[in-house]
Amino acid sequence: MGSSNSKKTNEAIRTGVKEQSKLPDAAIPDQVQQDPTKLKKESTKSVIITNQIHHQTTGTVQHDEQVRQDPTKLKKESTKSVIITNQSHHQTTGTVQSLQKQRQQGGKSLNDAPKPSVVFSSEYRFGKASTLKTKQIKKHVIAAIEIGYTHSGYVFCLGKQFALEGGGLYCPNWEAKDKGVVTFKTSSAILFRPDKSIHSIGYEAEEHVSRIQCEPDSGKWFFFKNFMVEFNNLKGTAFEDFKIKDFCQHNVTMKAVDVISSFINQMKDTLINELARRKLGYNDKDIQWILTTPGSLEPSQLQLMNTASIKAGIKQDQLTFVQGPEAELKYHRTFTSSPSTFGEEQIAPLSKNFRSLLIHLGGVAIDLTVIEVNEKTINIIEKIFNTNESAKQEFIRFLKRLFGGDVFKFLKDYHPLEYSEFLDNFEKKLKYFESDKKVTVRVPPRWYDAYEERTGDTLTNTINQTAFKESVEFKNDKIRMSPELFRKFNENATEFTTEMVEKTLAKHSASGIGILFIAGDHVDDMFVNKLKKQYPSHRIIVSKNPELVVLKGAVLCEIVE
């Protein structure tokens, strides 16, 4: 018996290593890049990747190839599905620590390996009835799409299975091959060919437009990125006439309804193809679609989103809109009442009546929402929206001082792709920053040439004449920053966000806000720990996957009472 179990375990290990060749980047520490040969040497080690911060486990990874071939095995298996996250600071062992170098060296095993069938899942509890009070399920599949300011994604579940077992929230992997990352969301970007047919969305669109930018006909393509930021400007304007600027060519525009409907269409088709890949037997008619919105929409904004969804092929009777704050609150209320169902830590359930502050940290904005919850009603008391303060904004201010305002504006306006890539690299470094090490970020080669052409001097010479000469150096095509300087970007942004929270709590002190919920793509330990220290009497609740809270909550809005 022991020998048989050992044999099965070893097989699971080998299968798990092969299946997990594509992992969210946060699960792959930078120090891995020392020895790419470790990938083969360590292939016998067992790794389970979880979404718990600083959590290290042993055992076997559940391989789900059999599930893809036979979906009914989901109900037969008693082990957990693989749970992967792009949250930072994971402690892992074995092959996880040797993948990043091979990705950068173009190893075939990373690019060609199959994606995990289940990228995020709640813990399955087969044979046990769910304790969640559910609505009458209309469709077999419940799917939520979030088009964020900087990142977008989808989550789906099998409605009846979820109602019965309380498990099975699925999210895909999105791979940015040029950046060497795999995440739960892709970038909010879309690329059209010269004839205005859709070429691609997300990371794929970014990579392709970067490759063709030097080709003669590159100016005939249409590329839109972070287009939902402009969506906020649609107030008092007929939505049919509202246009969005091309990311690379500001004198080129396209109707917003066409850009957004095309993006929704691609998300929809990707999800349907995933269902087909799993051979679950469902099609478009079996899906209830949910689209999230940043908050309450103006009539013209709602009309645009509704028209865009219909143009994308979603029927009105299969479409629901859910506000982001509403979705966040639904997830937090649901998982606190049944933490193990969602793979969350055990915490005390919320009371039936309370006031809370939702803190959403996104790529370009900080959203604060004061919400009053009674047993049967939810009231949004106040919304605060700020786009001027973040670690990225602090870094941009630093670059303006470093390059000079005029040169920096030129680089941003005339080299937008390199500018965007540079900031993306900064945010990646920020997420995995080690406080005692210098930080290196690649500088686009064109920037060196542009700086010299416009100033008559080199960046290296200029930096030695500034206050940054001890903390910054340019070497080859990279900028190296001291850990003290790099840490300051985040500290300043954290201080500003904390002040926003402090002012909001003071303003509503009479009503007694006792709970702070934190979610979004850019939640970090520094901010969370500062709040916990500053407000020890408040309940501060953070999901293990804060970047997925809106999507998961949107699904639950359709399922859970």
C-alpha positions in Angstrom: 0.0 0.0 0.0 2.8 2.4 1.0 4.7 1.7 -2.2 1.6 2.3 -4.3 0.8 5.6 -2.6 4.5 6.7 -3.1 4.3 5.8 -6.8 1.1 7.9 -7.2 2.6 10.8 -5.3 5.7 10.8 -7.5 3.5 10.7 -10.6 1.4 13.6 -9.4 4.6 15.6 -8.7 5.9 15.0 -12.2 2.5 15.9 -13.7 2.1 19.0 -11.5 5.5 20.3 -12.5 4.7 19.9 -16.2 1.2 21.4 -15.8 2.4 24.4 -13.8 5.0 25.6 -16.3 3.1 28.9 -16.6 2.8 30.6 -13.3 1.9 34.1 -12.2 5.1 36.1 -12.0 4.8 36.9 -8.3 5.3 33.2 -7.5 8.7 33.3 -9.2 11.3 35.1 -7.0 13.9 37.2 -8.8 16.8 35.3 -7.2 15.8 32.3 -9.3 17.6 33.9 -12.2 20.9 32.5 -11.1 20.9 29.0 -12.6 18.5 28.0 -15.4 19.7 24.4 -15.2 17.8 24.0 -11.9 14.6 23.5 -13.9 15.7 20.0 -14.8 17.6 19.2 -11.6 14.6 20.1 -9.3 11.8 18.5 -11.3 11.3 15.8 -8.7 10.4 18.2 -6.0 6.8 18.6 -4.9 5.2 22.0 -5.0 1.7 23.2 -4.1 1.2 26.9 -4.9 -1.4 28.6 -2.8 -2.7 32.2 -2.6 -1.8 32.6 1.1 1.0 35.2 1.7 4.1 33.7 3.2 2.6 30.2 3.1 4.8 27.2 2.4 3.5 23.7 2.0 4.5 20.3 0.9 2.7 17.5 -0.9 1.4 17.0 -4.4 -0.1 19.3 -7.0 -3.5 18.1 -8.2 -3.2 17.5 -11.9 -6.5 18.3 -13.8 -5.8 16.8 -17.2 -8.3 14.0 -16.3 -10.8 16.6 -15.4 -10.6 18.3 -18.8 -11.2 14.9 -20.5 -14.0 14.0 -18.1 -15.7 17.0 -16.4 -17.8 14.7 -14.2 -14.6 13.9 -12.2 -14.9 17.3 -10.6 -17.6 15.8 -8.4 -15.7 12.5 -7.9 -12.4 14.0 -6.8 -11.9 14.8 -3.1 -8.7 16.8 -3.4 -8.2 20.5 -3.8 -8.0 22.2 -7.1 -4.8 24.1 -7.8 -4.9 27.7 -6.5 -2.5 30.1 -8.0 -2.2 33.8 -7.3 -0.1 36.8 -8.4 0.2 38.1 -4.8 3.8 38.8 -3.8 6.1 37.3 -1.2 5.2 33.6 -1.6 7.6 31.1 -0.1 7.8 28.2 -2.5 10.2 25.3 -3.2 11.6 23.3 -6.0 10.8 24.2 -9.6 9.0 27.4 -8.9 12.3 29.0 -8.1 13.9 28.1 -11.4 11.4 29.1 -14.0 12.0 32.9 -14.5 15.5 32.5 -16.1 14.3 29.9 -18.5 11.4 32.2 -19.5 13.8 35.0 -20.3 16.1 32.7 -22.3 13.1 31.6 -24.4 12.9 28.1 -23.0 10.4 26.1 -25.1 8.9 24.2 -22.1 7.5 27.5 -20.7 5.9 28.7 -23.9 4.6 25.4 -25.2 3.4 23.9 -21.9 -0.4 23.7 -21.5 -2.1 26.2 -19.2 -3.5 25.0 -15.9 -7.2 24.0 -16.4 -8.1 25.6 -13.1 -6.2 28.7 -12.4 -8.3 29.9 -9.5 -10.8 27.8 -7.6 -12.5 27.7 -4.3 -11.8 24.7 -2.2 -14.0 21.8 -3.4 -16.1 20.2 -0.7 -17.7 17.3 -2.6 -20.5 15.5 -0.8 -21.2 18.5 1.4 -24.1 20.9 0.8 -23.3 24.6 0.6 -24.3 26.7 3.5 -24.8 29.7 1.2 -28.3 30.9 0.6 -28.6 31.1 -3.2 -31.0 32.6 -5.6 -32.9 30.7 -8.3 -30.2 29.9 -10.9 -31.3 30.9 -14.4 -28.3 29.7 -16.4 -25.8 26.9 -16.2 -22.8 29.3 -16.4 -22.4 32.6 -14.6 -19.7 34.8 -16.2 -18.4 38.2 -15.1 -16.3 40.6 -17.2 -14.4 43.5 -15.8 -13.0 46.2 -18.1 -10.8 48.1 -15.7 -8.9 51.3 -16.3 -5.6 49.4 -16.8 -6.4 45.7 -16.5 -9.3 43.5 -17.4 -10.4 40.0 -17.0 -13.2 37.5 -16.4 -14.3 34.9 -14.0 -17.0 32.2 -14.4 -18.6 29.4 -12.5 -21.0 26.6 -13.1 -24.1 28.0 -11.5 -25.9 24.9 -10.3 -22.6 23.4 -9.1 -21.8 26.5 -7.1 -25.2 26.6 -5.6 -24.9 23.0 -4.4 -21.3 22.9 -3.4 -20.2 26.5 -3.0 -17.1 26.0 -5.1 -15.7 26.4 -8.5 -14.8 30.0 -9.4 -12.6 29.9 -12.4 -10.2 32.5 -13.9 -7.8 32.1 -16.9 -4.1 32.8 -17.1 -3.1 35.7 -19.3 0.5 35.5 -20.5 2.7 38.5 -21.5 5.5 36.7 -23.2 7.6 39.7 -23.9 7.4 40.7 -20.2 7.8 37.2 -18.9 4.7 37.3 -16.7 1.5 35.4 -16.3 -1.4 37.0 -14.4 -5.1 36.7 -13.7 -5.9 39.8 -15.7 -4.6 41.2 -19.0 -4.1 44.8 -20.0 -7.0 46.9 -21.1 -5.8 47.2 -24.7 -7.1 46.4 -28.1 -5.5 46.5 -31.6 -7.4 46.9 -34.9 -6.0 46.2 -38.3 -6.0 48.9 -41.0 -9.4 47.6 -42.2 -10.7 48.1 -38.5 -11.1 44.3 -38.0 -9.9 43.1 -34.5 -6.4 41.8 -34.3 -6.0 41.1 -30.6 -6.6 42.4 -27.1 -4.6 42.6 -23.9 -0.9 41.6 -23.7 -1.0 40.2 -27.2 -2.2 43.5 -28.6 0.6 45.4 -26.8 3.3 43.0 -28.0 2.1 43.0 -31.6 1.9 46.8 -31.9 5.4 47.1 -30.4 6.7 44.7 -33.0 5.2 46.6 -36.0 5.8 50.2 -34.9 8.8 50.5 -37.2 7.0 49.1 -40.3 5.9 51.5 -43.0 2.2 50.8 -42.6 2.2 50.9 -38.7 0.4 54.2 -38.8 -2.6 52.6 -40.4 -3.3 50.3 -37.4 -5.5 51.4 -34.5 -4.4 50.8 -30.9 -6.3 51.8 -27.8 -5.0 51.3 -24.3 -6.5 52.3 -20.9 -9.5 53.5 -22.9 -11.9 53.3 -20.0 -10.2 56.3 -18.4 -11.7 58.4 -21.2 -15.0 56.7 -20.7 -15.4 59.0 -17.6 -15.5 62.0 -19.8 -18.8 60.9 -21.4 -21.1 63.3 -19.6 -23.7 65.3 -21.4 -22.5 64.0 -24.7 -24.5 61.7 -27.0 -22.8 58.3 -26.7 -23.0 57.7 -30.5 -20.7 60.7 -31.1 -18.2 60.0 -28.3 -14.8 59.0 -29.6 -11.6 57.7 -28.0 -8.1 58.7 -29.0 -5.6 56.2 -30.5 -2.9 55.5 -27.9 0.0 56.1 -30.4 -1.6 58.7 -32.7 -3.6 61.3 -30.8 -5.0 62.7 -34.0 -6.7 59.4 -34.8 -9.9 58.4 -33.1 -12.6 55.7 -33.1 -16.1 55.7 -31.7 -16.1 54.5 -28.1 -19.0 52.2 -28.6 -17.0 50.3 -31.3 -13.8 50.1 -29.2 -15.6 48.8 -26.1 -18.0 46.5 -27.9 -15.0 44.9 -29.7 -13.2 44.4 -26.4 -16.2 42.8 -24.8 -16.7 40.6 -27.9 -13.1 39.3 -27.6 -13.5 38.6 -23.9 -16.8 36.8 -24.5 -15.3 34.7 -27.3 -12.3 33.8 -25.1 -14.5 32.6 -22.3 -16.7 30.6 -24.7 -13.6 28.9 -26.2 -12.5 28.0 -22.7 -15.8 26.3 -22.0 -15.5 24.4 -25.3 -11.9 23.4 -24.4 -13.2 21.9 -21.2 -15.8 20.0 -23.1 -18.5 20.9 -20.7 -21.3 20.9 -23.3 -22.3 24.6 -22.7 -22.7 27.3 -25.3 -23.6 31.0 -25.4 -27.2 30.4 -24.7 -26.3 28.8 -21.4 -24.5 31.8 -20.0 -25.7 34.7 -17.9 -23.3 37.6 -18.5 -22.4 40.3 -15.9 -20.5 43.4 -16.7 -18.9 45.4 -13.9 -18.9 49.2 -13.8 -16.6 51.5 -11.7 -19.7 52.9 -9.9 -23.1 54.3 -10.8 -23.2 55.4 -14.4 -24.6 58.5 -16.1 -27.5 57.7 -18.4 -25.3 58.2 -21.5 -22.6 55.9 -20.0 -25.1 53.2 -19.2 -26.6 53.5 -22.7 -23.2 53.2 -24.3 -22.3 50.1 -22.2 -25.7 48.5 -23.0 -25.3 49.2 -26.7 -21.7 48.0 -26.8 -22.7 44.7 -25.1 -25.5 44.1 -27.6 -23.1 44.8 -30.5 -20.7 42.3 -28.9 -23.4 39.6 -29.2 -24.8 39.5 -25.7 -28.6 39.4 -25.5 -30.3 41.8 -23.1 -32.1 39.0 -21.2 -28.7 37.5 -20.6 -27.0 40.7 -19.3 -26.7 42.2 -15.9 -24.7 45.3 -14.8 -23.1 45.4 -11.4 -21.3 48.3 -9.8 -17.8 47.6 -8.6 -18.4 48.7 -5.0 -21.5 46.5 -4.8 -19.5 43.5 -6.1 -16.7 44.1 -3.6 -19.1 44.3 -0.7 -20.9 41.2 -1.9 -17.7 39.2 -2.0 -16.5 40.4 1.4 -19.9 39.7 3.1 -20.2 36.3 1.5 -16.7 35.0 2.2 -16.7 36.2 5.8 -19.8 34.1 6.4 -18.2 31.0 4.8 -14.4 31.5 4.6 -13.4 27.9 3.9 -15.7 27.9 0.8 -13.6 30.5 -0.8 -10.2 29.4 0.4 -10.0 32.4 2.7 -8.7 32.6 6.3 -11.2 32.0 9.1 -12.5 35.3 10.4 -15.6 36.3 12.4 -18.7 36.9 10.2 -19.9 40.5 9.8 -22.9 41.8 11.7 -26.2 42.4 9.8 -25.9 46.2 10.2 -22.7 48.1 9.8 -21.0 51.1 8.1 -17.8 50.4 6.1 -15.2 52.0 3.9 -14.3 50.3 0.7 -10.8 51.1 -0.4 -10.0 50.2 -4.0 -6.4 50.7 -5.2 -6.4 50.5 -9.0 -3.7 51.2 -11.6 -4.6 54.9 -12.2 -7.0 55.7 -9.4 -7.8 55.4 -5.7 -11.5 54.8 -5.0 -13.0 55.2 -1.6 -16.7 54.3 -1.0 -18.6 54.8 2.2 -21.4 52.2 2.5 -24.1 51.7 5.1 -25.4 48.1 5.3 -28.7 47.2 7.0 -30.1 43.8 7.0 -32.0 44.2 3.7 -30.7 47.4 2.2 -27.3 48.9 1.1 -26.8 52.6 0.8 -23.8 54.3 -0.8 -23.2 57.4 1.3 -20.2 58.9 -0.4 -17.7 58.2 -3.2 -14.2 59.7 -3.4 -12.1 59.3 -6.6 -8.5 60.4 -7.0 -6.2 59.8 -10.0 -3.3 62.1 -8.9 -1.5 60.1 -6.2 0.0 56.6 -6.5 3.5 55.1 -6.4 3.5 55.4 -10.2 2.6 59.1 -10.1 5.5 59.6 -7.6 7.8 57.9 -10.1 6.6 60.1 -12.9 7.3 63.2 -10.9 10.8 61.9 -10.3 11.3 61.3 -14.0 10.2 64.8 -14.8 12.9 66.1 -12.5 15.4 63.7 -13.9 14.8 64.3 -17.6 13.4 67.8 -17.4 9.7 68.6 -18.0 10.1 69.4 -21.8 12.1 66.3 -22.6 9.9 64.1 -20.6 6.7 65.4 -22.3 8.4 64.8 -25.7 9.2 61.2 -24.7 5.7 60.6 -23.5 4.0 62.2 -26.6 6.3 60.8 -29.3 7.3 57.5 -27.8 4.1 56.4 -26.1 4.7 52.6 -26.3 8.1 52.8 -24.8 6.7 55.2 -22.1 4.0 52.7 -21.2 6.4 49.8 -21.2 8.8 51.7 -18.9 6.0 52.4 -16.4 4.8 48.8 -16.6 8.3 47.6 -15.7 8.5 50.0 -12.8 5.2 48.6 -11.4 6.5 45.1 -11.8 9.6 46.0 -9.8 7.5 47.7 -7.2 5.4 44.7 -6.6 8.4 42.4 -6.0 10.7 45.0 -4.4 13.3 43.7 -1.9 14.1 46.5 0.5 17.8 45.9 0.7 18.6 45.7 -3.0 19.2 48.2 -5.8 16.4 48.2 -8.4 17.1 48.0 -12.1 14.6 49.1 -14.7 15.2 49.0 -18.5 15.2 52.4 -20.2 14.1 52.4 -23.9 17.2 53.0 -26.1 15.3 55.7 -28.0 15.1 57.8 -24.8 18.9 58.1 -24.6 19.1 59.3 -28.2 16.1 61.7 -27.8 17.6 63.2 -24.6 21.0 63.8 -26.2 19.4 65.3 -29.3 17.2 67.8 -27.3 19.8 68.7 -24.6 23.2 68.2 -26.2 24.3 66.1 -23.3 24.1 62.5 -22.1 22.0 61.2 -19.3 25.1 59.8 -17.5 26.8 63.3 -17.5 23.6 65.0 -16.4 22.8 62.7 -13.5 26.2 63.5 -12.0 25.3 67.1 -11.7 22.0 66.5 -9.9 20.9 65.7 -6.3 20.3 62.1 -7.5 24.0 61.3 -8.3 24.4 59.1 -5.2 21.1 57.2 -5.6 20.8 56.9 -9.4 23.0 55.6 -12.2 22.5 54.8 -15.9 24.4 51.7 -17.0 24.0 50.4 -20.6 20.2 50.5 -21.2 19.1 50.5 -17.6 18.6 52.8 -14.7 19.7 51.6 -11.3 18.1 53.2 -8.2 19.1 52.8 -4.6 16.6 50.9 -2.4 16.1 54.0 -0.3 15.0 56.1 -3.3 12.8 53.3 -4.7 11.1 52.8 -1.3 10.3 56.5 -1.1 8.0 56.2 -4.2 5.7 53.8 -2.4 6.1 55.5 1.0 4.9 58.8 -0.3 1.9 57.2 -2.1 1.0 55.2 1.0 1.1 58.3 3.1 -1.2 60.1 0.7 -3.7 57.2 0.6 -3.6 56.9 4.3 -4.4 60.6 4.6 -7.4 60.2 2.3 -8.7 57.3 4.5 -8.0 59.4 7.7 -10.0 62.4 6.4 -12.9 60.2 5.3 -13.1 58.4 8.6 -13.0 61.7 10.5 -15.8 63.1 8.3 -18.0 60.1 9.1 -16.9 59.6 12.7 -20.4 60.3 14.0 -21.8 57.4 12.0 -19.1 55.0 13.3 -17.3 53.3 10.4 -15.8 50.2 11.9 -14.8 48.1 8.9 -12.3 48.8 6.2 -12.4 46.5 3.1 -9.3 46.7 0.8 -9.2 45.5 -2.8 -7.8 46.3 -6.2 -4.8 45.5 -8.5 -2.3 47.4 -6.4 -2.8 46.4 -2.8 0.5 46.1 -1.0 1.6 45.1 2.5 3.1 48.5 3.3 -0.4 50.2 3.0 -2.3 47.4 4.8 0.2 47.2 7.7 0.1 51.0 8.1 -3.7 51.0 8.4 -3.6 48.1 10.9 -1.2 50.0 13.0 -3.0 53.3 12.7 -6.5 51.8 13.3 -6.2 48.9 15.7 -9.8 49.1 16.8 -11.1 48.8 13.2 -11.7 45.5 11.3 -9.4 45.6 8.2 -10.3 42.9 5.8 -8.2 42.0 2.7 -8.9 39.0 0.5 -6.0 36.7 -0.5 -6.6 37.8 -4.1 -7.6 41.5 -3.9 -7.3 41.9 -7.6 -10.1 39.4 -8.2 -12.6 40.7 -5.6 -14.7 42.7 -8.1 -15.0 39.8 -10.5 -15.8 37.2 -7.9 -18.2 39.5 -6.2 -20.0 40.2 -9.5 -20.6 36.4 -10.0 -21.9 36.1 -6.4 -24.3 39.0 -7.0 -26.1 36.8 -9.5 -26.0 33.7 -7.3 -26.1 34.5 -3.6 -29.0 36.1 -1.7 
